[in-house]
Amino acid sequence: MQIDDTDRRILRQLQAAPDALPRDLAERAGVTPATFTRRMEKMREARILRGAREDIHWPALGYAVEVSLRFSLDKTDPRAFDDFIAAARLVPEVIGIQTFLGRVDVRLLVIARDMGHYQSVYRERILTLPHISDIEALVNVATIKSETSVPL
């Protein structure tokens, strides 16, 4: 699906005020509510829009530590990626998994209540993941920018 200027206006308004009512978003985008609804449905069908979601602020729930772990895997086993990812999905404190091309193969985003909890998760769950050849831990000190919108 090719998006046009009208779709971009709708998407800009949706990014700016995701909690606004559809009729208000339509008005801000300069379209009728019917046009807004039709365009939104087409963008959902094209998977440009993939559903609504809430963003949970983990520290408010007591998770004060966020660690990005970068892994290089022992790729002599052809199932290394699949085995590692399947096992990592089972760790409740892992809230993000990304794969890469290059020196780093996988990145896990791990949250913990405090450093003691993180050490426990690291020793008991992370170090037992299969096919690890190297790990680098990066502890998040501050998040300076965290955008979910894209330039349209």
CYANA upper distance limits for C-alpha pairs under 8 A (distance plus 0.5 A):
  1 MET  CA     43 MET  CA      8.42
  1 MET  CA     46 ALA  CA      6.77
  3 ILE  CA      7 ASP  CA      6.12
  3 ILE  CA      8 ARG  CA      7.40
  4 ASP  CA      8 ARG  CA      6.79
  5 ASP  CA      9 ARG  CA      6.66
  6 THR  CA     10 ILE  CA      6.78
  6 THR  CA     29 ALA  CA      8.03
  6 THR  CA     31 VAL  CA      8.50
  7 ASP  CA     11 LEU  CA      6.60
  7 ASP  CA     39 ARG  CA      7.38
  8 ARG  CA     12 ARG  CA      6.50
  8 ARG  CA    152 LEU  CA      6.39
  9 ARG  CA     13 GLN  CA      6.76
  9 ARG  CA     29 ALA  CA      5.77
 10 ILE  CA     14 LEU  CA      6.62
 10 ILE  CA     25 LEU  CA      7.65
 10 ILE  CA     26 ALA  CA      7.60
 10 ILE  CA     29 ALA  CA      5.77
 10 ILE  CA     36 PHE  CA      7.81
 11 LEU  CA     15 GLN  CA      6.58
 11 LEU  CA    152 LEU  CA      8.11
 12 ARG  CA     16 ALA  CA      6.62
 12 ARG  CA    152 LEU  CA      7.05
 13 GLN  CA     17 ALA  CA      6.56
 13 GLN  CA     18 PRO  CA      8.21
 13 GLN  CA     25 LEU  CA      6.53
 13 GLN  CA     28 ARG  CA      7.24
 13 GLN  CA     29 ALA  CA      6.84
 14 LEU  CA     18 PRO  CA      5.42
 14 LEU  CA     20 ALA  CA      8.37
 14 LEU  CA     25 LEU  CA      7.23
 15 GLN  CA    149 SER  CA      6.38
 17 ALA  CA     25 LEU  CA      8.33
 20 ALA  CA     24 ASP  CA      6.87
 20 ALA  CA     25 LEU  CA      6.90
 21 LEU  CA     25 LEU  CA      6.82
 22 PRO  CA     26 ALA  CA      6.54
 22 PRO  CA     33 PRO  CA      7.58
 22 PRO  CA     36 PHE  CA      8.04
 22 PRO  CA     37 THR  CA      8.25
 23 ARG  CA     27 GLU  CA      6.72
 23 ARG  CA     32 THR  CA      8.39
 23 ARG  CA     33 PRO  CA      5.89
 24 ASP  CA     28 ARG  CA      6.69
 25 LEU  CA     29 ALA  CA      6.57
 25 LEU  CA     36 PHE  CA      8.48
 26 ALA  CA     30 GLY  CA      6.63
 26 ALA  CA     31 VAL  CA      5.69
 26 ALA  CA     32 THR  CA      6.37
 26 ALA  CA     33 PRO  CA      5.91
 26 ALA  CA     35 THR  CA      8.41
 26 ALA  CA     36 PHE  CA      5.95
 27 GLU  CA     31 VAL  CA      6.43
 27 GLU  CA     32 THR  CA      7.29
 27 GLU  CA     33 PRO  CA      8.03
 31 VAL  CA     35 THR  CA      6.61
 31 VAL  CA     36 PHE  CA      6.76
 32 THR  CA     36 PHE  CA      6.64
 33 PRO  CA     37 THR  CA      6.61
 34 ALA  CA     38 ARG  CA      6.64
 35 THR  CA     39 ARG  CA      6.50
 36 PHE  CA     40 MET  CA      6.54
 37 THR  CA     41 GLU  CA      6.68
 38 ARG  CA     42 LYS  CA      6.83
 39 ARG  CA     43 MET  CA      6.73
 40 MET  CA     44 ARG  CA      6.69
 40 MET  CA     49 LEU  CA      8.35
 41 GLU  CA     45 GLU  CA      6.67
 42 LYS  CA     46 ALA  CA      6.68
 43 MET  CA     47 ARG  CA      6.62
 43 MET  CA     48 ILE  CA      5.64
 43 MET  CA     49 LEU  CA      6.18
 44 ARG  CA     48 ILE  CA      6.40
 44 ARG  CA     49 LEU  CA      5.24
 44 ARG  CA     50 ARG  CA      6.72
 44 ARG  CA     51 GLY  CA      8.15
 57 HIS  CA     61 LEU  CA      7.75
 58 TRP  CA     62 GLY  CA      7.24
 58 TRP  CA     63 TYR  CA      5.88
 58 TRP  CA     64 ALA  CA      7.89
 58 TRP  CA    111 ILE  CA      8.49
 59 PRO  CA     63 TYR  CA      5.05
 59 PRO  CA     64 ALA  CA      5.42
 59 PRO  CA     65 VAL  CA      8.42
 62 GLY  CA    113 ARG  CA      6.06
 63 TYR  CA    111 ILE  CA      6.64
 63 TYR  CA    112 ALA  CA      5.57
 63 TYR  CA    113 ARG  CA      4.51
 63 TYR  CA    114 ASP  CA      7.40
 64 ALA  CA    111 ILE  CA      8.02
 64 ALA  CA    112 ALA  CA      6.93
 64 ALA  CA    113 ARG  CA      5.77
 64 ALA  CA    114 ASP  CA      6.36
 65 VAL  CA    111 ILE  CA      6.09
 65 VAL  CA    112 ALA  CA      5.58
 65 VAL  CA    113 ARG  CA      6.58
 65 VAL  CA    114 ASP  CA      6.11
 65 VAL  CA    115 MET  CA      7.25
 65 VAL  CA    118 TYR  CA      7.96
 65 VAL  CA    139 VAL  CA      8.06
 65 VAL  CA    140 ASN  CA      7.86
 66 GLU  CA    109 LEU  CA      7.60
 66 GLU  CA    110 VAL  CA      6.26
 66 GLU  CA    111 ILE  CA      5.07
 66 GLU  CA    112 ALA  CA      7.06
 66 GLU  CA    139 VAL  CA      6.63
 66 GLU  CA    140 ASN  CA      5.97
 67 VAL  CA    109 LEU  CA      6.42
 67 VAL  CA    110 VAL  CA      5.68
 67 VAL  CA    111 ILE  CA      6.88
 67 VAL  CA    137 ALA  CA      7.08
 67 VAL  CA    138 LEU  CA      6.10
 67 VAL  CA    139 VAL  CA      4.92
 67 VAL  CA    140 ASN  CA      6.26
 68 SER  CA    107 ARG  CA      7.17
 68 SER  CA    108 LEU  CA      6.30
 68 SER  CA    109 LEU  CA      5.20
 68 SER  CA    110 VAL  CA      6.79
 68 SER  CA    137 ALA  CA      6.37
 68 SER  CA    138 LEU  CA      5.55
 68 SER  CA    139 VAL  CA      6.82
 68 SER  CA    140 ASN  CA      7.80
 69 LEU  CA    107 ARG  CA      6.01
 69 LEU  CA    108 LEU  CA      5.65
 69 LEU  CA    109 LEU  CA      6.93
 69 LEU  CA    110 VAL  CA      7.98
 69 LEU  CA    135 ILE  CA      7.09
 69 LEU  CA    136 GLU  CA      6.13
 69 LEU  CA    137 ALA  CA      5.05
 69 LEU  CA    138 LEU  CA      6.74
 70 ARG  CA    104 VAL  CA      6.74
 70 ARG  CA    105 ASP  CA      7.99
 70 ARG  CA    106 VAL  CA      6.43
 70 ARG  CA    107 ARG  CA      5.00
 70 ARG  CA    108 LEU  CA      7.10
 70 ARG  CA    135 ILE  CA      6.08
 70 ARG  CA    136 GLU  CA      5.55
 70 ARG  CA    137 ALA  CA      6.91
 71 PHE  CA    104 VAL  CA      6.25
 71 PHE  CA    105 ASP  CA      6.31
 71 PHE  CA    106 VAL  CA      5.68
 71 PHE  CA    107 ARG  CA      6.64
 71 PHE  CA    132 ILE  CA      7.28
 71 PHE  CA    133 SER  CA      7.96
 71 PHE  CA    134 ASP  CA      6.15
 71 PHE  CA    135 ILE  CA      5.14
 71 PHE  CA    136 GLU  CA      7.07
 72 SER  CA    103 ARG  CA      7.27
 72 SER  CA    104 VAL  CA      5.60
 72 SER  CA    105 ASP  CA      5.58
 72 SER  CA    106 VAL  CA      7.30
 72 SER  CA    132 ILE  CA      6.84
 72 SER  CA    133 SER  CA      6.08
 72 SER  CA    134 ASP  CA      5.51
 72 SER  CA    135 ILE  CA      7.03
 73 LEU  CA     80 ALA  CA      7.42
 73 LEU  CA     81 PHE  CA      8.03
 73 LEU  CA    105 ASP  CA      6.93
 73 LEU  CA    106 VAL  CA      8.46
 73 LEU  CA    131 HIS  CA      5.93
 73 LEU  CA    132 ILE  CA      5.16
 73 LEU  CA    133 SER  CA      5.49
 73 LEU  CA    134 ASP  CA      7.31
 74 ASP  CA     80 ALA  CA      7.31
 74 ASP  CA    131 HIS  CA      5.60
 74 ASP  CA    132 ILE  CA      6.38
 74 ASP  CA    133 SER  CA      5.71
 75 LYS  CA     79 ARG  CA      8.50
 75 LYS  CA     80 ALA  CA      6.27
 75 LYS  CA     81 PHE  CA      8.27
 75 LYS  CA    131 HIS  CA      7.94
 76 THR  CA     80 ALA  CA      8.18
 77 ASP  CA    131 HIS  CA      8.50
 79 ARG  CA     83 ASP  CA      6.33
 80 ALA  CA     84 PHE  CA      6.46
 80 ALA  CA    130 PRO  CA      7.84
 80 ALA  CA    131 HIS  CA      6.24
 81 PHE  CA     85 ILE  CA      6.53
 82 ASP  CA     86 ALA  CA      6.49
 83 ASP  CA     87 ALA  CA      6.72
 83 ASP  CA    130 PRO  CA      7.14
 83 ASP  CA    131 HIS  CA      8.43
 84 PHE  CA     88 ALA  CA      6.56
 84 PHE  CA    129 LEU  CA      6.59
 84 PHE  CA    130 PRO  CA      5.87
 84 PHE  CA    131 HIS  CA      7.13
 85 ILE  CA     89 ARG  CA      6.60
 85 ILE  CA     97 ILE  CA      8.30
 86 ALA  CA     90 LEU  CA      7.51
 87 ALA  CA     91 VAL  CA      7.77
 87 ALA  CA    129 LEU  CA      6.74
 87 ALA  CA    130 PRO  CA      8.05
 88 ALA  CA     94 VAL  CA      7.54
 88 ALA  CA    126 ILE  CA      8.17
 88 ALA  CA    129 LEU  CA      7.31
 89 ARG  CA     94 VAL  CA      7.55
 91 VAL  CA    125 ARG  CA      7.29
 93 GLU  CA    110 VAL  CA      5.93
 93 GLU  CA    111 ILE  CA      5.89
 93 GLU  CA    112 ALA  CA      7.13
 93 GLU  CA    121 VAL  CA      8.19
 94 VAL  CA    108 LEU  CA      6.92
 94 VAL  CA    109 LEU  CA      6.19
 94 VAL  CA    110 VAL  CA      4.98
 94 VAL  CA    111 ILE  CA      7.14
 95 ILE  CA    108 LEU  CA      8.05
 95 ILE  CA    109 LEU  CA      6.16
 95 ILE  CA    110 VAL  CA      6.47
 95 ILE  CA    111 ILE  CA      7.65
 96 GLY  CA    107 ARG  CA      8.38
 96 GLY  CA    108 LEU  CA      6.07
 96 GLY  CA    109 LEU  CA      5.28
 96 GLY  CA    110 VAL  CA      7.75
 97 ILE  CA    106 VAL  CA      7.56
 97 ILE  CA    107 ARG  CA      6.27
 97 ILE  CA    108 LEU  CA      5.24
 97 ILE  CA    109 LEU  CA      7.02
 98 GLN  CA    106 VAL  CA      6.09
 98 GLN  CA    107 ARG  CA      5.64
 98 GLN  CA    108 LEU  CA      7.11
 99 THR  CA    105 ASP  CA      6.14
 99 THR  CA    106 VAL  CA      4.87
 99 THR  CA    107 ARG  CA      6.86
100 PHE  CA    104 VAL  CA      6.79
100 PHE  CA    105 ASP  CA      5.46
100 PHE  CA    106 VAL  CA      6.42
100 PHE  CA    107 ARG  CA      8.38
101 LEU  CA    105 ASP  CA      6.72
111 ILE  CA    118 TYR  CA      7.93
112 ALA  CA    117 HIS  CA      6.24
112 ALA  CA    118 TYR  CA      5.65
112 ALA  CA    121 VAL  CA      8.48
113 ARG  CA    117 HIS  CA      6.41
113 ARG  CA    118 TYR  CA      7.76
114 ASP  CA    118 TYR  CA      6.73
115 MET  CA    119 GLN  CA      6.56
116 GLY  CA    120 SER  CA      6.83
117 HIS  CA    121 VAL  CA      6.75
118 TYR  CA    122 TYR  CA      6.44
119 GLN  CA    123 ARG  CA      6.53
120 SER  CA    124 GLU  CA      6.34
120 SER  CA    125 ARG  CA      8.35
121 VAL  CA    125 ARG  CA      5.77
121 VAL  CA    126 ILE  CA      6.91
122 TYR  CA    126 ILE  CA      5.18
122 TYR  CA    127 LEU  CA      6.56
123 ARG  CA    127 LEU  CA      6.00
123 ARG  CA    128 THR  CA      8.10
124 GLU  CA    128 THR  CA      7.12
125 ARG  CA    129 LEU  CA      7.29
